[in-house]
Amino acid sequence: MSTSLKKFESILSPLELDVLKVLWKKNPLKVREIYNILKPKQKVALTSVAVILDRLHEKGIVSRDVEKGRGGLRYIYHPLKDQ
């Protein structure tokens, strides 16, 4: 396990860490794309994933771009920190 991953494990919740691992494997991703990857593995709500991504953004761990789409704006996330 890398030093960076150990550091993240000590400061992030288990769901925050799971979301970050998804982003490390494949990015950039939208909230629904991350949700669809996590959903088969664990019981999680779309809104929970959105809140977790917002928290990770506030902590400076992920960045987000805004995309205009049908029905409004969408955020596209990518990690700022490497695994």
Buried (B, 14 or more C-beta within 10 A) or exposed (E): EEEEBEEBEEEBEEBBBBBBBBBBEEBBBBBEBBBBBBEEEEEBEBEBBBBBBBBBBEEEBBBBEEEEEEEEEBBBBBBEBEE
